[in-house]
Amino acid sequence: MWATDFKGEFKTRDGRYCYPLTIQDTFSRFLLRCQGLRTCSTELARPVFLAAFREFGMPCGILSDNGSPFASASFSGLTRLSAWWVRLGIEVLRIEPGHPEQNGRLERVHRTLKEETACPPSRDIRAQQRSFNRFRDEFNEDRPHEALDDRTPSTAYNRSGREVPVKEPAPSYDGHFEVRRLNRNGEVSFNRHRFTVSKSICGEDIAFEPIGDGEWRVHYYSLKLGVFNERKSTVARPGYIARTARP
């Protein structure tokens, strides 16, 4: 299991913003990545995750908060980044909104990271990255953790055996599922109803599993997106309700 987050952005001394992206193994506390980015966009974050997957193997799941680029307010809750994780077979896990303590281990790393690398900040993002690299090396190799019986993260960490596939697998849905393809706006039509799932997976196939009288569980790969109620014309996921519209 990995945890990820962006530590609060700050300006380097050249006046430009730095957004530190951190990725940590939750058991060993091993800090897999601490990368300074210019924005918190999927375009910049995805190569960081891909490099981590190739170096350390893929995790079974990734825990994040509900902010961009990890989550969205759409019915699916997906972004292009988290949808990519799902396609790779990685479980998408999120803390409850307003509860950063549920990702407390990484929050604690962020406090130390800020104190030791950004007070004061470096002259530019390249110098700041060198500071991040030194911090990561020391954190992993030299600092004992009480929760690890005073071992260092590097001695407690084990690489994942799940390798990045050469080609992303296609979804495989059970035979009794009804498969539908999203249009370019991320909308799906099903039994004379139409609703938006997510623009982040436009053009891809989702599936409807019958679970009751007029109720269907909506799937994207192994992810259960929510429930569509055909009789009430609603789609719902925990904490989210949206009306649907007929074409």
Backbone as numpy.savetxt, mean C-alpha at the origin, in Angstrom:
# Nx Ny Nz CAx CAy CAz Cx Cy Cz
5.35 -9.67 6.72 4.51 -8.48 6.72 5.38 -7.24 6.72
5.07 -6.31 5.84 5.77 -5.04 5.80 4.82 -3.92 6.20
5.40 -2.82 6.65 4.65 -1.59 6.92 5.30 -0.47 6.13
4.49 0.46 5.66 5.03 1.56 4.86 4.32 2.86 5.19
5.02 3.96 4.97 4.42 5.28 5.21 5.37 6.33 4.66
4.83 7.52 4.47 5.65 8.70 4.19 5.79 9.48 5.48
7.04 9.68 5.91 7.27 10.60 7.01 6.95 12.00 6.53
6.47 12.87 7.41 6.08 14.21 7.00 7.13 14.91 6.16
6.69 15.55 5.10 7.61 16.21 4.20 8.30 17.41 4.88
9.46 17.73 4.40 10.20 18.89 4.89 11.05 19.42 3.74
11.54 20.64 3.90 12.37 21.25 2.87 13.84 21.05 3.19
14.60 20.66 2.18 16.05 20.69 2.31 16.51 22.14 2.18
17.79 22.40 2.43 18.25 23.78 2.52 18.22 24.51 1.17
18.03 23.77 0.07 17.88 24.43 -1.22 16.44 24.87 -1.47
15.55 24.67 -0.47 14.17 25.13 -0.58 13.22 24.16 -1.24
13.68 22.97 -1.58 12.83 21.98 -2.25 12.37 20.94 -1.24
11.14 20.42 -1.49 10.56 19.46 -0.56 11.17 18.08 -0.72
11.25 17.38 0.40 11.67 15.98 0.44 10.58 15.19 1.15
10.15 14.09 0.53 9.13 13.21 1.10 9.79 11.85 1.37
10.16 11.55 2.62 10.82 10.28 2.91 9.82 9.11 2.94
10.03 8.14 2.05 9.22 6.92 2.00 9.97 5.84 2.77
9.31 5.27 3.78 9.93 4.20 4.57 9.17 2.90 4.40
9.91 1.80 4.40 9.33 0.45 4.34 10.05 -0.38 5.40
9.29 -1.06 6.25 9.88 -1.81 7.35 9.26 -3.19 7.47
10.08 -4.17 7.76 9.59 -5.51 8.12 9.05 -5.43 9.55
7.78 -5.81 9.73 7.15 -5.54 11.01 7.63 -6.45 12.13
8.11 -7.65 11.82 8.58 -8.55 12.87 9.97 -8.16 13.38
10.90 -8.02 12.44 12.29 -7.79 12.82 12.64 -6.32 13.02
11.73 -5.42 12.59 11.98 -3.97 12.58 13.00 -3.57 11.51
13.45 -4.52 10.71 14.45 -4.23 9.69 13.92 -3.17 8.73
14.69 -2.09 8.57 14.28 -0.98 7.72 14.73 -1.27 6.29
13.77 -1.67 5.46 14.06 -2.11 4.10 14.40 -0.95 3.18
13.71 0.14 3.35 13.95 1.33 2.53 13.68 2.58 3.35
14.51 3.60 3.06 14.25 4.96 3.53 14.70 5.86 2.40
13.74 6.22 1.55 14.05 6.88 0.28 13.43 8.27 0.24
14.25 9.27 -0.01 13.74 10.63 -0.15 13.23 10.87 -1.56
11.95 11.24 -1.68 11.33 11.47 -2.98 10.87 12.92 -3.09
10.70 13.38 -4.31 10.25 14.76 -4.54 8.75 14.93 -4.31
7.99 13.87 -4.52 6.55 13.88 -4.26 6.16 12.52 -3.71
4.93 12.41 -3.21 4.45 11.11 -2.73 3.55 10.45 -3.79
3.99 10.49 -5.04 3.21 9.95 -6.15 3.51 8.47 -6.36
2.56 7.78 -7.02 2.78 6.39 -7.40 3.96 6.25 -8.34
4.13 7.22 -9.26 5.20 7.15 -10.24 6.58 7.07 -9.59
6.74 7.76 -8.46 8.03 7.73 -7.76 8.10 6.61 -6.73
6.96 6.25 -6.12 6.96 5.23 -5.07 7.10 3.82 -5.64
6.47 3.55 -6.77 6.47 2.18 -7.29 7.89 1.65 -7.55
8.81 2.41 -8.17 10.16 1.86 -8.36 10.87 1.54 -7.05
10.56 2.26 -5.98 11.16 1.98 -4.68 10.70 0.62 -4.18
9.38 0.36 -4.32 8.85 -0.94 -3.89 9.37 -2.06 -4.78
9.44 -1.82 -6.08 9.94 -2.86 -6.98 11.37 -3.24 -6.64
12.21 -2.25 -6.36 13.59 -2.53 -5.98 13.64 -3.32 -4.68
12.76 -2.98 -3.72 12.72 -3.71 -2.45 12.24 -5.14 -2.67
11.24 -5.34 -3.53 10.76 -6.70 -3.82 11.88 -7.55 -4.42
12.64 -6.95 -5.32 13.70 -7.71 -5.99 14.85 -8.03 -5.03
15.13 -7.13 -4.11 16.23 -7.36 -3.17 15.83 -8.28 -2.03
14.62 -8.10 -1.51 14.23 -8.80 -0.29 13.12 -9.83 -0.49
12.62 -9.99 -1.73 11.46 -10.85 -1.94 10.18 -10.09 -1.59
9.05 -10.64 -2.00 7.78 -9.96 -1.75 7.19 -10.38 -0.41
6.58 -9.46 0.31 5.91 -9.83 1.57 4.56 -10.47 1.30
3.98 -11.04 2.34 2.62 -11.56 2.22 1.60 -10.42 2.25
1.94 -9.34 2.98 1.02 -8.20 3.08 1.79 -6.93 3.35
1.14 -5.79 3.04 1.72 -4.48 3.31 0.69 -3.65 4.07
1.09 -3.11 5.21 0.23 -2.28 6.04 0.55 -0.81 5.78
-0.50 -0.01 5.57 -0.32 1.42 5.33 -1.45 2.19 5.98
-1.36 3.52 5.93 -2.48 4.34 6.34 -3.43 4.50 5.17
-4.36 5.43 5.27 -5.40 5.59 4.25 -5.15 6.78 3.32
-3.90 7.24 3.31 -3.56 8.38 2.47 -2.99 7.97 1.14
-2.80 8.96 0.28 -2.18 8.75 -1.03 -0.68 8.52 -0.84
-0.08 7.63 -1.64 -0.63 6.90 -2.78 -1.10 5.49 -2.44
-1.35 5.21 -1.16 -1.67 3.85 -0.73 -3.16 3.53 -0.81
-4.01 4.51 -0.63 -5.45 4.28 -0.56 -6.19 5.46 -1.16
-7.45 5.21 -1.54 -8.30 6.26 -2.10 -9.67 6.18 -1.46
-10.49 7.18 -1.76 -11.85 7.22 -1.22 -12.86 6.51 -2.12
-12.41 5.85 -3.17 -13.32 5.14 -4.07 -13.91 3.91 -3.39
-14.90 3.30 -4.04 -15.52 2.09 -3.50 -14.48 1.02 -3.23
-13.53 0.87 -4.13 -12.51 -0.17 -3.97 -11.47 0.20 -2.92
-11.27 1.49 -2.70 -10.20 1.94 -1.82 -8.82 1.82 -2.45
-8.76 1.38 -3.71 -7.49 1.12 -4.35 -6.91 2.35 -5.02
-5.60 2.34 -5.16 -4.87 3.27 -6.01 -4.10 2.44 -7.02
-3.43 3.09 -7.94 -2.64 2.32 -8.91 -1.51 1.56 -8.20
-1.00 2.11 -7.10 0.06 1.43 -6.35 -0.48 0.21 -5.62
-1.55 0.38 -4.86 -2.07 -0.76 -4.09 -2.72 -1.80 -4.99
-3.29 -1.39 -6.13 -3.83 -2.37 -7.08 -2.71 -3.23 -7.66
-1.56 -2.65 -7.87 -0.38 -3.41 -8.33 0.02 -4.44 -7.28
0.00 -4.05 -6.01 0.30 -5.02 -4.96 -0.66 -6.21 -5.02
-1.95 -5.90 -5.19 -2.96 -6.97 -5.24 -2.67 -7.92 -6.40
-2.34 -7.37 -7.56 -2.05 -8.22 -8.72 -0.84 -9.12 -8.48
0.08 -8.66 -7.64 1.25 -9.46 -7.32 0.98 -10.50 -6.23
-0.23 -10.50 -5.67 -0.57 -11.46 -4.62 -0.21 -10.99 -3.23
-0.07 -9.68 -3.06 0.25 -9.10 -1.76 -1.04 -8.57 -1.13
-1.30 -8.95 0.10 -2.50 -8.50 0.78 -2.36 -7.03 1.17
-3.39 -6.25 0.87 -3.42 -4.83 1.20 -4.10 -4.65 2.55
-3.38 -4.12 3.52 -3.89 -3.91 4.86 -3.78 -2.43 5.22
-4.81 -1.92 5.90 -4.81 -0.50 6.25 -5.18 -0.32 7.71
-4.56 0.67 8.33 -4.95 1.02 9.69 -6.28 1.75 9.64
-6.95 1.86 10.78 -8.18 2.64 10.85 -7.86 4.12 10.72
-8.72 4.88 10.04 -8.48 6.32 9.92 -8.35 6.97 11.30
-7.34 7.81 11.45 -7.15 8.51 12.71 -6.48 7.71 13.79
-5.91 6.53 13.43 -5.26 5.68 14.43 -3.83 5.34 13.99
-2.94 6.33 13.96 -1.56 6.05 13.55 -0.84 5.08 14.47
-1.35 4.92 15.72 -0.70 4.00 16.64 -0.78 2.56 16.15
-1.71 2.26 15.23 -1.80 0.92 14.68 -0.63 0.60 13.74
0.11 1.62 13.38 1.38 1.43 12.67 2.50 2.02 13.52
2.42 1.75 14.82 3.25 2.42 15.81 4.74 2.17 15.66
5.13 0.96 15.22 6.56 0.68 15.10 7.22 1.61 14.08
6.51 1.83 12.96 7.07 2.70 11.94 6.98 4.17 12.37
5.92 4.52 13.09 5.81 5.89 13.62 6.98 6.20 14.53
7.38 5.23 15.33 8.52 5.44 16.23 9.81 5.63 15.45
9.98 4.88 14.38 11.14 5.06 13.51 11.17 6.47 12.95
10.01 6.97 12.56 9.93 8.30 11.96 10.38 9.39 12.93
10.03 9.24 14.19 10.45 10.25 15.16 11.98 10.30 15.27
12.58 9.12 15.35 14.04 9.06 15.43 14.67 9.54 14.13
14.08 9.14 13.02 14.60 9.55 11.71 14.63 11.07 11.58
13.56 11.73 11.99 13.50 13.18 11.91 14.57 13.82 12.79
14.68 13.31 14.02 15.65 13.89 14.96 17.08 13.78 14.45
17.40 12.66 13.80 18.79 12.39 13.46 19.18 12.75 12.04
18.19 13.00 11.17 18.55 13.28 9.77 18.00 14.59 9.23
17.01 15.17 9.90 16.35 16.36 9.34 16.34 17.55 10.28
17.12 17.51 11.34 17.18 18.62 12.31 18.64 19.01 12.55
19.28 19.77 11.66 18.69 20.43 10.50 18.74 19.53 9.26
18.00 19.88 8.21 18.03 19.10 6.97 19.33 19.32 6.22
19.59 18.46 5.23 20.78 18.57 4.40 20.59 19.63 3.32
21.66 19.88 2.58 21.61 20.99 1.61 20.71 20.71 0.42
20.61 19.42 0.01 19.74 19.05 -1.11 19.34 17.59 -0.93
18.53 17.08 -1.86 17.97 15.73 -1.67 19.04 14.65 -1.79
20.10 14.88 -2.56 21.17 13.89 -2.66 21.92 13.76 -1.34
22.22 14.90 -0.75 22.89 14.87 0.55 21.96 14.30 1.62
20.65 14.61 1.49 19.69 14.07 2.45 19.59 12.56 2.33
19.68 12.05 1.11 19.62 10.60 0.93 20.83 9.92 1.56
21.99 10.54 1.46 23.17 9.97 2.11 22.96 9.89 3.62
22.31 10.90 4.17 21.99 10.90 5.60 21.01 9.79 5.93
20.00 9.61 5.08 19.04 8.51 5.27 19.74 7.15 5.22
20.66 6.99 4.27 21.37 5.72 4.12 22.19 5.40 5.37
22.87 6.41 5.91 23.65 6.19 7.13 22.75 5.79 8.29
21.61 6.47 8.38 20.66 6.16 9.45 20.16 4.72 9.31
19.81 4.32 8.10 19.28 2.97 7.87 20.32 1.91 8.21
21.55 2.12 7.80 22.61 1.15 8.11 22.80 1.01 9.62
22.84 2.14 10.31 23.03 2.09 11.76 21.83 1.46 12.45
20.63 1.81 12.00 19.41 1.28 12.60 19.36 -0.24 12.47
19.72 -0.74 11.30 19.63 -2.19 11.05 20.77 -2.99 11.68
21.96 -2.42 11.67 23.15 -3.20 12.02 23.65 -2.97 13.45
23.39 -1.78 14.00 24.06 -1.42 15.26 23.14 -1.23 16.45
21.86 -1.00 16.22 20.98 -0.64 17.33 20.20 -1.85 17.84
20.44 -2.28 19.06 19.65 -3.38 19.63 18.25 -2.89 19.98
17.29 -3.81 19.88 15.90 -3.50 20.21 15.45 -4.38 21.36
14.83 -3.74 22.34 14.36 -4.48 23.50 13.36 -5.55 23.10
12.48 -5.22 22.12 11.46 -6.18 21.68 12.08 -7.39 20.99
13.35 -7.29 20.58 14.05 -8.40 19.93 15.07 -9.02 20.88
14.84 -8.88 22.18 15.79 -9.38 23.18 17.18 -8.78 22.97
17.16 -7.48 22.66 18.38 -6.69 22.46 19.21 -7.16 21.27
18.57 -7.81 20.32 19.23 -8.12 19.06 19.04 -6.93 18.11
19.85 -6.88 17.09 19.68 -5.85 16.06 18.70 -6.38 15.00
18.02 -5.47 14.27 17.09 -5.93 13.24 17.72 -6.85 12.21
18.96 -6.59 11.84 19.59 -7.42 10.81 19.76 -8.87 11.24
19.92 -9.12 12.54 20.08 -10.50 13.01 18.74 -11.21 13.14
17.63 -10.44 13.17 16.30 -11.04 13.31 15.57 -11.17 11.98
16.10 -10.52 10.95 15.41 -10.47 9.66 15.71 -11.69 8.81
14.69 -12.20 8.11 14.83 -13.27 7.13 14.20 -12.83 5.81
14.92 -13.03 4.73 14.41 -12.64 3.42 13.22 -13.48 3.01
12.25 -12.88 2.34 11.11 -13.61 1.81 11.53 -14.47 0.63
10.89 -15.61 0.49 11.16 -16.48 -0.64 10.22 -16.24 -1.81
9.36 -15.23 -1.71 8.40 -14.93 -2.79 9.04 -13.96 -3.77
9.34 -14.44 -4.96 10.03 -13.62 -5.95 9.02 -12.85 -6.82
9.47 -11.73 -7.34 8.62 -10.94 -8.24 8.42 -11.71 -9.54
7.16 -11.91 -9.97 6.95 -12.65 -11.22 7.44 -11.86 -12.42
7.89 -12.57 -13.44 8.32 -11.91 -14.67 7.15 -11.18 -15.32
5.98 -11.80 -15.26 4.76 -11.22 -15.81 3.66 -11.27 -14.77
2.93 -10.16 -14.62 1.85 -10.13 -13.65 0.79 -11.17 -14.01
0.35 -11.99 -13.05 -0.65 -13.01 -13.36 -2.02 -12.40 -13.64
-2.79 -13.06 -14.50 -4.16 -12.65 -14.74 -5.03 -13.13 -13.58
-6.16 -12.47 -13.32 -7.04 -12.93 -12.23 -7.65 -14.28 -12.57
-7.87 -15.08 -11.54 -8.51 -16.39 -11.71 -9.71 -16.44 -10.78
-10.91 -16.36 -11.36 -12.13 -16.33 -10.57 -12.87 -17.66 -10.69
-13.55 -18.06 -9.62 -14.30 -19.31 -9.62 -15.37 -19.30 -10.72
-15.73 -20.49 -11.15 -16.65 -20.63 -12.28 -18.03 -20.05 -12.06
-18.48 -19.97 -10.80 -19.83 -19.45 -10.56 -19.83 -17.95 -10.38
-18.66 -17.31 -10.48 -18.60 -15.85 -10.41 -19.03 -15.25 -11.75
-19.63 -14.07 -11.68 -19.96 -13.30 -12.88 -18.85 -12.27 -13.08
-18.15 -12.38 -14.20 -17.00 -11.51 -14.47 -17.43 -10.34 -15.35
-17.00 -9.14 -14.97 -17.29 -7.94 -15.74 -16.02 -7.11 -15.86
-15.91 -6.38 -16.96 -14.74 -5.53 -17.20 -15.11 -4.07 -16.95
-14.24 -3.36 -16.24 -14.47 -1.95 -15.99 -14.18 -1.15 -17.26
-14.95 -0.08 -17.46 -14.67 0.78 -18.61 -13.52 1.73 -18.28
-13.20 2.63 -19.19 -12.03 3.50 -19.01 -12.22 4.51 -17.89
-13.44 4.67 -17.41 -13.70 5.55 -16.26 -13.75 4.78 -14.94
-13.44 3.49 -14.99 -13.47 2.69 -13.77 -14.87 2.28 -13.35
-15.84 2.34 -14.28 -17.23 1.98 -13.98 -17.51 0.56 -14.46
-18.49 -0.08 -13.81 -18.91 -1.42 -14.20 -20.43 -1.44 -14.32
-20.90 -2.17 -15.30 -22.35 -2.40 -15.46 -22.65 -3.83 -15.08
-23.67 -4.01 -14.23 -24.02 -5.35 -13.78 -25.52 -5.40 -13.49
-26.22 -6.29 -14.20 -27.66 -6.48 -14.00 -28.42 -5.15 -14.01
-28.16 -4.37 -15.05 -28.83 -3.09 -15.30 -28.47 -2.00 -14.28
-27.43 -2.20 -13.53 -26.93 -1.19 -12.62 -25.52 -0.80 -13.04
-25.15 0.41 -12.75 -23.80 0.85 -13.06 -23.27 1.65 -11.88
-22.03 1.36 -11.49 -21.41 2.14 -10.43 -19.90 2.18 -10.65
-19.28 3.15 -10.02 -17.83 3.34 -10.13 -17.11 2.48 -9.10
-16.15 1.71 -9.57 -15.31 0.90 -8.68 -14.02 1.64 -8.38
-13.25 1.94 -9.42 -12.01 2.69 -9.24 -11.37 2.95 -10.60
-10.96 4.18 -10.83 -10.23 4.48 -12.06 -8.85 3.82 -12.07
-8.37 3.45 -10.89 -7.04 2.86 -10.81 -6.98 1.48 -11.44
-8.11 0.83 -11.67 -8.12 -0.50 -12.30 -9.02 -0.50 -13.53
-9.14 0.66 -14.19 -9.98 0.75 -15.39 -9.47 -0.23 -16.44
-10.42 -0.83 -17.17 -10.08 -1.81 -18.21 -9.77 -3.20 -17.69
-9.85 -3.42 -16.38 -9.55 -4.72 -15.81 -10.84 -5.45 -15.42
-10.71 -6.75 -15.17 -11.85 -7.60 -14.83 -12.03 -7.71 -13.33
-13.27 -7.54 -12.89 -13.64 -7.85 -11.52 -14.70 -8.95 -11.57
-15.07 -9.49 -10.41 -16.02 -10.60 -10.41 -17.06 -10.41 -9.31
-18.27 -10.89 -9.58 -19.39 -10.82 -8.65 -19.72 -12.23 -8.18
-19.65 -12.44 -6.88 -19.95 -13.74 -6.28 -21.32 -13.69 -5.62
-22.27 -14.57 -6.01 -23.58 -14.55 -5.36 -23.48 -15.02 -3.91
-24.00 -14.23 -2.98 -23.92 -14.60 -1.56 -25.28 -14.57 -0.88
-26.34 -14.16 -1.59 -27.67 -14.10 -0.99 -28.67 -13.58 -1.99
-29.86 -13.31 -1.54 -30.94 -12.84 -2.40 -30.62 -11.44 -2.89
-30.14 -11.35 -4.10 -29.81 -10.05 -4.68 -28.53 -9.44 -4.17
-27.72 -10.21 -3.44 -26.46 -9.68 -2.92 -25.28 -10.38 -3.59
-24.26 -9.59 -3.90 -23.09 -10.10 -4.60 -21.82 -9.53 -3.95
-20.89 -10.41 -3.65 -19.60 -9.94 -3.16 -18.71 -9.63 -4.36
-18.07 -8.47 -4.32 -17.27 -8.00 -5.45 -15.80 -8.31 -5.19
-15.15 -8.94 -6.17 -13.75 -9.37 -6.03 -12.88 -8.69 -7.08
-11.66 -8.37 -6.67 -10.59 -7.99 -7.60 -9.39 -8.84 -7.23
-9.08 -9.82 -8.09 -8.10 -10.84 -7.75 -8.53 -11.46 -6.41
-7.64 -11.51 -5.42 -8.01 -12.12 -4.13 -8.64 -11.11 -3.17
-8.69 -9.85 -3.56 -9.22 -8.80 -2.67 -10.74 -8.74 -2.74
-11.38 -8.80 -1.58 -12.83 -8.62 -1.51 -13.11 -7.13 -1.36
-13.66 -6.54 -2.41 -13.86 -5.09 -2.43 -15.04 -4.65 -1.58
-16.10 -5.45 -1.55 -17.30 -5.07 -0.82 -18.49 -5.87 -1.31
-19.67 -5.35 -1.05 -20.91 -6.06 -1.37 -21.82 -5.15 -2.19
-22.33 -5.71 -3.28 -23.33 -5.01 -4.10 -24.70 -5.60 -3.80
-25.63 -4.74 -3.40 -27.01 -5.14 -3.12 -27.87 -4.72 -4.30
-28.25 -5.72 -5.10 -29.01 -5.45 -6.32 -30.40 -4.91 -6.02
-31.02 -5.36 -4.95 -32.39 -4.95 -4.63 -32.43 -3.52 -4.10
-31.40 -3.13 -3.34 -31.36 -1.78 -2.78 -30.58 -0.79 -3.64
-29.97 -1.29 -4.70 -29.15 -0.46 -5.59 -28.03 0.24 -4.83
-27.33 -0.51 -3.98 -26.22 0.06 -3.23 -25.00 -0.82 -3.34
-23.86 -0.19 -3.21 -22.60 -0.92 -3.03 -22.00 -0.44 -1.73
-21.40 -1.36 -1.01 -20.91 -0.99 0.32 -19.62 -1.70 0.64
-18.75 -1.00 1.32 -17.59 -1.60 1.98 -17.57 -1.01 3.38
-16.83 -1.59 4.31 -16.85 -1.10 5.69 -16.62 0.40 5.78
-17.58 1.09 6.35 -17.47 2.53 6.53 -17.79 3.34 5.30
-18.31 2.70 4.23 -18.55 3.41 2.99 -19.84 2.92 2.34
-20.71 3.85 1.97 -21.94 3.52 1.24 -22.06 4.50 0.08
-22.40 3.99 -1.09 -22.58 4.88 -2.25 -23.78 4.42 -3.05
-24.55 5.38 -3.51 -25.70 5.05 -4.36 -25.21 4.70 -5.77
-25.93 3.80 -6.41 -25.63 3.48 -7.81 -26.67 4.15 -8.70
-26.34 4.21 -9.97 -27.24 4.85 -10.94 -27.47 3.89 -12.09
-28.69 3.89 -12.59 -28.99 3.06 -13.76 -28.46 3.74 -15.01
-27.98 2.97 -15.98 -27.50 3.57 -17.22 -28.64 4.29 -17.94
